[in-house]
Amino acid sequence: MDTKTIADEQARLWNGTGGQAWVDQQALLDAMLEPFIPILREALNEPAARVLDIGCGTGATTLAMARVLAGQGECIGVDISAPMLALARERAQREDLRVRFVQADAQTYPFPAEHFDRIISRFGVMFFADPVRAFANLHRSARPDARLCFIAWRSAADNPFMTTAERAAAPWLALPERRADGPGQFAFADPHRVHRLLEEAGWCDIEIRPVDPICSLPESRLVSYFTRLGPVGQALQEADAETRTQVVGAMRAAFESYVRGSEVRFTAACWRIDARRGSAAR
């Protein structure tokens, strides 16, 4: 598919059922992915006045960064999903945080040039239709010596929890094939490819390190998690009642090895990718 078709497909997904599922599961997902917040907060250990959060979704990471800045800087979250951003704005208003959310495609949006001190993302950059174009656009928006820090999943093989539902549901549901080079959850599994994409986009001092936090969710929310999110969640919306019952039973059994009493625990095998914008303009 060409980049416009891919971008349109992503926009439909995240402004439709995919985005709404994340809104509905916001509290669960925020708690499950909480271990990544301290990693991104480390990116603000040095002074930073202007922070951009890419693929901010329902706002957890943007709000966390705004709390660190404590009203002393500018924090902007960008996402293509209107329903997710609507919730993010509500959350910011409740906390009276100095933060702004923009509905836009970060690979084409005209950010102000040489503006941001830090650009961060938690699982928000693997869905670009044209990653080099996207990272070049972000590079132009970064001030000289600004830092980029984002989290991306390693491979599907490294993250069996994340593909358990798909493997269990495969006999009943026609699921889309994951494309190795994305866009998608595991698009940045290959660190050499990630390094090349960033380098072509102008970034330097690129460092890619594995991080393996333990994530968890309540066992009581497990079925809700795997029936609403991801490719299986999408496919189940079209399934008849009998098929749905069979699929849900098979998936719940497949997750049993991750259940520890009232809690579900798994290792999230990810990359932490850091880079710097050089002093010279690109």
Secondary structure, 3 states (H helix, E strand, C coil): CCHHHHHHHHHHHHHCHHHHHHHHCHHHHHHHCHHHHHHHHHHHCCCCCEEEEECCCCCHHHHHHHHHHCCCCEEEEEECCHHHHHHHHHHHHHHCCCCEEEECCCCCCCCCCCCEEEEEEECCCCCCCCHHHHHHHHHHHEEEEEEEEEEEECCCCCCHHHHHHHHHHCCCCCCCCCCCCCCCCCCCCCHHHHHHHHHHCCEEEEEEEEECCEEEEEHHHHHHHHHHCHHHHHHHCCCCHHHHHHHHHHHHHHCHHHEECCEEEEECCEEEEEEEECCCCC
